[in-house]
Amino acid sequence: MNAMRRGIADHMRRSLDTSAHVTTVFEIDLSKVVAIRKRLKPEYEQSYGVNPTYLAFIARATIEAIKNWPWVNAEIRGEQIVIKKYINLGIAVALEGGHGLIVPVIKNAEGLNLLGIARAIADVAARARDKKLLPDDVQGGTFTITNPGGYGTFHGTPIISQPQAAILGTYALVKRPWVVQDELGDDVIAIRSIMNITLTYDHRLVDGALAGRFLRDLREKLQGWGEDRY
């Protein structure tokens, strides 16, 4: 093992030995996000040189949901629960060729809009793959998002990054038959863009009911994404 692989092995094993891991999964209809991203992408690329990825939309909605359910952004110190008023968002980045995983941190992400989040994700991912991250770039995270869906994965159970309380997993966006209501209020089957999103959380701190409410809030924000959310 090289130094990075030894560090990953130690960190993952220590997390499993420390936290009581539980994973909850929601299916989320991202059709509105898909439509808005399609409209925004040319403007963002031409005017700002950044691609508004689905991860950016999910990260922005996650930040909004954390504000309503701050215990997922907390940590345990001894017998004390420390709830953070700031959100330092870790973004897991896989290095090329399967040579490891690194989690750069976007500091004070609660102050960024969709464009700011898209820029920050692109920046830390590029610097991670180019080995240009500074030590401070990988420290101080309070909540992490991992995105294995880019490889076609549809479900998983990520391991929490200590001392955080939770990690969000985003998976493959697929078109599926979905029951929706038509203009008359009747149930009909439509083709929708669906994504599985998981929250793996430390059951010492976060109960299943709170995790479910957090994910329900996140789902509502993504499924009801409006023009005022940029």
Secondary structure as the mmCIF struct_conf table of DSSP 4:
data_model
#
loop_
_struct_conf.conf_type_id
_struct_conf.id
_struct_conf.beg_label_comp_id
_struct_conf.beg_label_asym_id
_struct_conf.beg_label_seq_id
_struct_conf.end_label_comp_id
_struct_conf.end_label_asym_id
_struct_conf.end_label_seq_id
HELX_RH_AL_P HELX_RH_AL_P1 ALA A 3 THR A 18
BEND BEND1 SER A 19 SER A 19
STRN STRN1 HIS A 21 ASP A 29
HELX_RH_AL_P HELX_RH_AL_P2 SER A 31 GLU A 43
HELX_RH_PI_P HELX_RH_PI_P1 TYR A 44 TYR A 48
BEND BEND2 GLY A 49 GLY A 49
HELX_RH_AL_P HELX_RH_AL_P3 TYR A 54 ASN A 68
HELX_RH_3T_P HELX_RH_3T_P1 PRO A 70 ASN A 73
STRN STRN2 ALA A 74 ARG A 77
TURN_TY1_P TURN_TY1_P1 GLY A 78 GLU A 79
STRN STRN3 GLN A 80 ILE A 83
BEND BEND3 LYS A 85 TYR A 86
STRN STRN4 LEU A 89 ILE A 91
STRN STRN5 VAL A 93 ALA A 94
HELX_LH_PP_P HELX_LH_PP_P1 LEU A 95 LEU A 95
HELX_RH_3T_P HELX_RH_3T_P2 GLU A 96 GLY A 98
STRN STRN6 LEU A 101 ILE A 102
STRN STRN7 VAL A 105 ILE A 106
TURN_TY1_P TURN_TY1_P2 LYS A 107 ASN A 108
HELX_RH_3T_P HELX_RH_3T_P3 ALA A 109 GLY A 111
HELX_RH_AL_P HELX_RH_AL_P4 LEU A 114 ARG A 129
TURN_TY1_P TURN_TY1_P3 ASP A 130 LYS A 131
HELX_RH_3T_P HELX_RH_3T_P4 PRO A 135 VAL A 138
BEND BEND4 GLN A 139 GLN A 139
BEND BEND5 THR A 142 THR A 142
STRN STRN8 PHE A 143 THR A 146
HELX_RH_3T_P HELX_RH_3T_P5 PRO A 148 TYR A 151
TURN_TY1_P TURN_TY1_P4 GLY A 152 GLY A 152
HELX_LH_PP_P HELX_LH_PP_P2 PRO A 158 ILE A 160
TURN_TY1_P TURN_TY1_P5 GLN A 162 PRO A 163
BEND BEND6 ALA A 165 ALA A 165
STRN STRN9 ALA A 166 GLN A 181
TURN_TY1_P TURN_TY1_P6 GLU A 183 LEU A 184
BEND BEND7 GLY A 185 GLY A 185
STRN STRN10 ASP A 187 ASP A 202
TURN_TY1_P TURN_TY1_P7 HIS A 203 LEU A 205
HELX_RH_AL_P HELX_RH_AL_P5 GLY A 208 GLN A 223
TURN_TY1_P TURN_TY1_P8 GLY A 224 GLY A 224
HELX_RH_3T_P HELX_RH_3T_P6 GLU A 227 ARG A 229
#
